[in-house]
Each structure stands twice: as C-alpha cells, then as structure tokens.
C-alpha cells in the first residue's frame, strides 16, 4: 500500500475512506492521469511504477489462476495484524484479525 503513494500521495487515505464508507467498494487505481509521460519521471519513480505494475499483474494473475482451479476468490484485505512469537520454538506467527474479501480486476 505504501508504494501507491508514488502514484498519488492521497491514494492510501482515499482508499481507506472509501473502504470504510462505500458499499460495494469500487476503487480504481489510475496513474495515467497523474503521470502523463513516463520518460519525464525520475528513474526512482519509474522503477516504483514498474514495481507497482508488476505487483498488480502478479496479484491479478494469481487470483485468477486460483479462482479458475479451485473456484475460490483468495484476494482480500487483512487488518489489523497480530504477531506472536513462540519462545519455545522461536517461531513467529503473523495473521490478520479481520479479513475482508475483495475482488481485483484488470481494466483498460
């Protein structure tokens, strides 16, 4: 989520606001309006946009593959995160307390 601030600094706050108030949630992440020419950006910003694009492509592809195989939507948002360390085994378990099932899809 933090990487999305490269596209728009208010994007995360807008997502949380709409997530908590809009039913059903339809939130679009668009950077073509904010970034007119990719070549005009600094190399660091270009790299961040590429990472964001690849991350979304991977999320969409994985979600679609699992859904086509098992007919289960596995995409969601978990918050807050609970972390617990088991001292005897020195293992760390991290899990969200609440999970909201969401859909992610590719648009033009």
C-alpha positions in Angstrom: 0.0 0.0 0.0 2.9 2.4 0.8 4.2 2.1 -2.7 1.0 3.5 -4.1 1.9 6.9 -2.7 4.2 7.2 -5.7 1.1 7.5 -7.9 -0.8 9.9 -5.6 0.1 10.8 -2.0 -3.6 10.8 -1.1 -4.3 7.4 -2.7 -4.0 5.4 0.5 -6.2 7.8 2.6 -8.8 7.8 -0.2 -8.8 4.0 -0.3 -9.3 3.7 3.4 -12.0 6.4 3.4 -13.9 4.6 0.6 -13.3 1.2 2.0 -14.9 2.2 5.3 -17.8 4.1 3.7 -18.7 2.8 0.3 -20.7 -0.4 -0.3 -19.9 -2.1 -2.5 -16.4 -0.8 -2.8 -15.3 0.1 -6.3 -11.9 1.8 -6.0 -9.9 2.4 -9.2 -6.2 2.9 -9.1 -5.3 5.0 -12.1 -1.9 6.6 -12.8 -2.2 7.7 -16.4 -3.9 10.9 -15.3 -1.1 11.6 -12.7 1.8 10.5 -15.0 1.4 11.9 -18.5 4.9 10.9 -19.7 6.8 8.0 -18.1 10.0 9.3 -19.5 9.6 12.6 -17.7 9.8 10.9 -14.3 13.0 10.4 -12.3 14.5 6.9 -12.6 13.5 6.1 -9.0 9.8 7.0 -9.7 9.9 4.9 -13.0 11.2 2.0 -11.0 8.5 2.3 -8.4 5.7 2.5 -11.1 7.2 -0.7 -12.7 7.2 -2.5 -9.3 3.6 -1.4 -8.7 2.5 -2.6 -12.2 4.3 -6.0 -11.8 2.8 -6.4 -8.3 -0.7 -5.8 -9.5 -0.2 -8.1 -12.5 1.1 -10.9 -10.2 -1.8 -10.4 -7.8 -4.4 -10.5 -10.6 -2.8 -13.5 -12.3 -2.5 -15.5 -9.1 -6.1 -14.6 -8.0 -7.5 -15.6 -11.4 -5.5 -18.8 -11.6 -6.6 -20.0 -8.1 -10.2 -19.0 -8.8 -10.2 -20.9 -12.1 -8.7 -24.0 -10.5 -10.5 -24.1 -7.1 -13.4 -21.7 -7.6 -12.3 -19.7 -4.6 -11.5 -15.9 -4.5 -8.4 -15.6 -2.4 -7.9 -11.8 -2.7 -8.7 -9.8 0.4 -7.5 -7.2 2.9 -6.5 -8.2 6.4 -6.2 -5.7 9.2 -5.1 -5.2 11.9 -2.1 -7.6 12.0 -1.5 -9.7 15.1 2.1 -11.0 15.6 3.0 -13.6 18.2 6.4 -15.2 18.9 6.5 -18.7 20.3 9.6 -18.7 22.5 10.0 -22.5 22.8 10.3 -22.9 19.0 11.4 -19.4 18.2 8.7 -19.2 15.6 6.8 -16.0 14.6 3.2 -16.2 13.6 1.6 -13.2 11.9 -2.1 -13.1 10.9 -4.8 -10.5 10.4 -7.5 -10.3 12.9 -10.2 -9.3 10.3 -10.2 -10.2 6.7 -12.4 -8.5 4.0 -12.9 -10.5 0.8 -12.3 -8.2 -2.2 -12.2 -8.6 -6.0 -9.4 -7.3 -8.1 -9.7 -7.0 -11.8 -7.8 -5.6 -14.7 -9.3 -2.6 -16.6 -8.2 -0.8 -19.7 
